[in-house]
Amino acid sequence: MKRIVLTGAAGRLGSWLREPLTKLCEELVSSDIAEGVGALYPGERYVRADLADLAQIGPLLEGADMVVHFGAIGDEAPFEEILGPNIVGAYNIWEAAHRNGVRRVVYASSIHAVGMYPKTERIGTDVPHRPDTFYGLAKCFAEDLARMYWEKRGLEAVCLRILSCAQVTSPRALGTWLSYDDLIHLVTRAIDTPVTGFTVIYGVSDNDRAPVDNSAAHFLGYRPKDNAERFAAEILAAAPAADPSDPAQFCHGGPFAAVPLGESGVARMKIVDDRKAT
């Protein structure tokens, strides 16, 4: 490919994707609202752009073969804050992709699009949306937008319902963990699979306790290798007794299923900021 655009390049997950993406194209255009992303990799350039402004996103996507869309507010927040970057921003990405003849959007969706399902239900990629927050609702909007742009305009999309792409620090993460190596593999398969149409796949490693079913997306060739079970003894020994009446422990969305609408879910998690430095 000649050009891939990565949004959310200044974020933690974006920091791990930048270098691998430069290996898949002649030019990687990394973008975010931050002033910069540090030193650039060979074949990479940085463009500052606001997802909520179509006038900025249109030129950003010029000449792109594919867009890896990871930019957004990555937490629950009041609807008015989510609306611009997460909802209007999604529309702007798909509309600009259509106008520029982009072939495919690889989208960082989330388990929070279906976060209110109980963990005792092993859910597939075809279950109806059941968001746990305004953040999850925005992911539902983008997934439906992606399906519509495929069916009406022929723009392919792979929606990655990421579970927990962070260090394992809780019993929940023993099932939901997505390692950075598996994240890179997942995004690579979403890019290099010849035909995808509209596809949903869960972003999760090969965990013994994984609570989701990816069999319908097997054709993408995503074969995760890491398994959070190696952390189980230490994590479970330090954890308090489980409370089955707590939505944070019982629902797929974890803490996001328990917080009041508009209040941070990340604040209740122990996420280690281990973004990759350049």
QUIKA-V682379 format. One record per residue. N is the residue number from 1. RES is the residue in one letter. SS is DSSP state (A for helix, B for strand, O for the rest). PSI is psi in whole degrees, 0 to 359 (NA if undefined). Layout:
n->N res->RES ss->SS psi->PSI
n->N res->RES ss->SS psi->PSI
//
This chain:
n->1 res->M ss->O psi->149
n->2 res->K ss->O psi->314
n->3 res->R ss->B psi->133
n->4 res->I ss->B psi->139
n->5 res->V ss->B psi->130
n->6 res->L ss->B psi->117
n->7 res->T ss->B psi->159
n->8 res->G ss->O psi->27
n->9 res->A ss->O psi->338
n->10 res->A ss->O psi->354
n->11 res->G ss->O psi->175
n->12 res->R ss->A psi->311
n->13 res->L ss->A psi->321
n->14 res->G ss->A psi->325
n->15 res->S ss->A psi->330
n->16 res->W ss->A psi->341
n->17 res->L ss->A psi->336
n->18 res->R ss->A psi->304
n->19 res->E ss->A psi->313
n->20 res->P ss->A psi->325
n->21 res->L ss->A psi->330
n->22 res->T ss->A psi->339
n->23 res->K ss->O psi->349
n->24 res->L ss->O psi->359
n->25 res->C ss->O psi->166
n->26 res->E ss->O psi->325
n->27 res->E ss->B psi->129
n->28 res->L ss->B psi->124
n->29 res->V ss->B psi->107
n->30 res->S ss->B psi->141
n->31 res->S ss->B psi->153
n->32 res->D ss->B psi->180
n->33 res->I ss->O psi->355
n->34 res->A ss->O psi->160
n->35 res->E ss->O psi->329
n->36 res->G ss->O psi->181
n->37 res->V ss->O psi->19
n->38 res->G ss->O psi->202
n->39 res->A ss->O psi->141
n->40 res->L ss->O psi->149
n->41 res->Y ss->O psi->158
n->42 res->P ss->O psi->131
n->43 res->G ss->O psi->5
n->44 res->E ss->B psi->142
n->45 res->R ss->B psi->158
n->46 res->Y ss->B psi->135
n->47 res->V ss->B psi->121
n->48 res->R ss->B psi->129
n->49 res->A ss->O psi->148
n->50 res->D ss->O psi->119
n->51 res->L ss->O psi->330
n->52 res->A ss->O psi->358
n->53 res->D ss->O psi->104
n->54 res->L ss->A psi->330
n->55 res->A ss->A psi->336
n->56 res->Q ss->A psi->327
n->57 res->I ss->A psi->326
n->58 res->G ss->A psi->303
n->59 res->P ss->A psi->329
n->60 res->L ss->A psi->324
n->61 res->L ss->O psi->2
n->62 res->E ss->O psi->130
n->63 res->G ss->O psi->5
n->64 res->A ss->O psi->141
n->65 res->D ss->O psi->319
n->66 res->M ss->B psi->157
n->67 res->V ss->B psi->129
n->68 res->V ss->B psi->101
n->69 res->H ss->B psi->97
n->70 res->F ss->O psi->4
n->71 res->G ss->O psi->135
n->72 res->A ss->O psi->168
n->73 res->I ss->O psi->124
n->74 res->G ss->O psi->36
n->75 res->D ss->O psi->165
n->76 res->E ss->O psi->143
n->77 res->A ss->O psi->168
n->78 res->P ss->O psi->147
n->79 res->F ss->A psi->321
n->80 res->E ss->A psi->331
n->81 res->E ss->A psi->324
n->82 res->I ss->A psi->325
n->83 res->L ss->A psi->311
n->84 res->G ss->A psi->294
n->85 res->P ss->A psi->326
n->86 res->N ss->A psi->326
n->87 res->I ss->A psi->300
n->88 res->V ss->A psi->320
n->89 res->G ss->A psi->320
n->90 res->A ss->A psi->315
n->91 res->Y ss->A psi->315
n->92 res->N ss->A psi->320
n->93 res->I ss->A psi->310
n->94 res->W ss->A psi->321
n->95 res->E ss->A psi->317
n->96 res->A ss->A psi->323
n->97 res->A ss->A psi->317
n->98 res->H ss->A psi->313
n->99 res->R ss->A psi->329
n->100 res->N ss->O psi->4
n->101 res->G ss->O psi->28
n->102 res->V ss->O psi->142
n->103 res->R ss->O psi->319
n->104 res->R ss->B psi->145
n->105 res->V ss->B psi->125
n->106 res->V ss->B psi->114
n->107 res->Y ss->B psi->133
n->108 res->A ss->B psi->85
n->109 res->S ss->B psi->200
n->110 res->S ss->B psi->153
n->111 res->I ss->A psi->339
n->112 res->H ss->A psi->351
n->113 res->A ss->A psi->339
n->114 res->V ss->A psi->29
n->115 res->G ss->O psi->344
n->116 res->M ss->O psi->359
n->117 res->Y ss->O psi->141
n->118 res->P ss->B psi->146
n->119 res->K ss->O psi->343
n->120 res->T ss->O psi->349
n->121 res->E ss->O psi->119
n->122 res->R ss->O psi->106
n->123 res->I ss->B psi->144
n->124 res->G ss->O psi->184
n->125 res->T ss->O psi->353
n->126 res->D ss->O psi->8
n->127 res->V ss->O psi->149
n->128 res->P ss->O psi->152
n->129 res->H ss->O psi->145
n->130 res->R ss->O psi->70
n->131 res->P ss->O psi->153
n->132 res->D ss->O psi->351
n->133 res->T ss->O psi->173
n->134 res->F ss->A psi->325
n->135 res->Y ss->A psi->313
n->136 res->G ss->A psi->323
n->137 res->L ss->A psi->320
n->138 res->A ss->A psi->325
n->139 res->K ss->A psi->321
n->140 res->C ss->A psi->315
n->141 res->F ss->A psi->313
n->142 res->A ss->A psi->322
n->143 res->E ss->A psi->318
n->144 res->D ss->A psi->322
n->145 res->L ss->A psi->316
n->146 res->A ss->A psi->316
n->147 res->R ss->A psi->316
n->148 res->M ss->A psi->317
n->149 res->Y ss->A psi->333
n->150 res->W ss->A psi->311
n->151 res->E ss->A psi->330
n->152 res->K ss->A psi->333
n->153 res->R ss->A psi->359
n->154 res->G ss->O psi->20
n->155 res->L ss->O psi->115
n->156 res->E ss->B psi->156
n->157 res->A ss->B psi->141
n->158 res->V ss->B psi->116
n->159 res->C ss->B psi->115
n->160 res->L ss->B psi->103
n->161 res->R ss->B psi->86
n->162 res->I ss->B psi->135
n->163 res->L ss->O psi->282
n->164 res->S ss->B psi->91
n->165 res->C ss->O psi->79
n->166 res->A ss->O psi->168
n->167 res->Q ss->O psi->146
n->168 res->V ss->O psi->114
n->169 res->T ss->O psi->6
n->170 res->S ss->O psi->160
n->171 res->P ss->O psi->323
n->172 res->R ss->O psi->319
n->173 res->A ss->A psi->345
n->174 res->L ss->A psi->335
n->175 res->G ss->A psi->330
n->176 res->T ss->A psi->354
n->177 res->W ss->B psi->135
n->178 res->L ss->O psi->112
n->179 res->S ss->O psi->161
n->180 res->Y ss->A psi->323
n->181 res->D ss->A psi->318
n->182 res->D ss->A psi->326
n->183 res->L ss->A psi->312
n->184 res->I ss->A psi->317
n->185 res->H ss->A psi->317
n->186 res->L ss->A psi->312
n->187 res->V ss->A psi->321
n->188 res->T ss->A psi->314
n->189 res->R ss->A psi->325
n->190 res->A ss->A psi->334
n->191 res->I ss->A psi->314
n->192 res->D ss->A psi->357
n->193 res->T ss->O psi->128
n->194 res->P ss->O psi->316
n->195 res->V ss->O psi->130
n->196 res->T ss->O psi->336
n->197 res->G ss->O psi->223
n->198 res->F ss->B psi->122
n->199 res->T ss->B psi->139
n->200 res->V ss->B psi->135
n->201 res->I ss->B psi->143
n->202 res->Y ss->B psi->136
n->203 res->G ss->B psi->94
n->204 res->V ss->O psi->146
n->205 res->S ss->O psi->181
n->206 res->D ss->O psi->57
n->207 res->N ss->O psi->139
n->208 res->D ss->O psi->327
n->209 res->R ss->O psi->17
n->210 res->A ss->O psi->128
n->211 res->P ss->O psi->13
n->212 res->V ss->B psi->162
n->213 res->D ss->O psi->117
n->214 res->N ss->O psi->13
n->215 res->S ss->A psi->329
n->216 res->A ss->A psi->344
n->217 res->A ss->A psi->21
n->218 res->H ss->A psi->332
n->219 res->F ss->A psi->342
n->220 res->L ss->A psi->341
n->221 res->G ss->O psi->18
n->222 res->Y ss->O psi->117
n->223 res->R ss->O psi->87
n->224 res->P ss->O psi->151
n->225 res->K ss->O psi->336
n->226 res->D ss->O psi->155
n->227 res->N ss->O psi->123
n->228 res->A ss->A psi->354
n->229 res->E ss->A psi->336
n->230 res->R ss->A psi->344
n->231 res->F ss->A psi->355
n->232 res->A ss->A psi->312
n->233 res->A ss->A psi->314
n->234 res->E ss->A psi->315
n->235 res->I ss->A psi->313
n->236 res->L ss->A psi->328
n->237 res->A ss->A psi->329
n->238 res->A ss->A psi->351
n->239 res->A ss->O psi->146
n->240 res->P ss->O psi->169
n->241 res->A ss->O psi->141
n->242 res->A ss->O psi->146
n->243 res->D ss->O psi->103
n->244 res->P ss->O psi->349
n->245 res->S ss->O psi->355
n->246 res->D ss->O psi->117
n->247 res->P ss->A psi->331
n->248 res->A ss->A psi->333
n->249 res->Q ss->A psi->337
n->250 res->F ss->A psi->336
n->251 res->C ss->B psi->154
n->252 res->H ss->O psi->328
n->253 res->G ss->O psi->354
n->254 res->G ss->O psi->222
n->255 res->P ss->A psi->331
n->256 res->F ss->A psi->332
n->257 res->A ss->A psi->344
n->258 res->A ss->A psi->336
n->259 res->V ss->O psi->150
n->260 res->P ss->O psi->149
n->261 res->L ss->O psi->134
n->262 res->G ss->O psi->350
n->263 res->E ss->O psi->146
n->264 res->S ss->O psi->132
n->265 res->G ss->O psi->327
n->266 res->V ss->A psi->328
n->267 res->A ss->A psi->338
n->268 res->R ss->A psi->5
n->269 res->M ss->O psi->161
n->270 res->K ss->O psi->70
n->271 res->I ss->O psi->125
n->272 res->V ss->O psi->124
n->273 res->D ss->O psi->87
n->274 res->D ss->O psi->41
n->275 res->R ss->O psi->150
n->276 res->K ss->O psi->128
n->277 res->A ss->O psi->148
n->278 res->T ss->O psi->NA
//
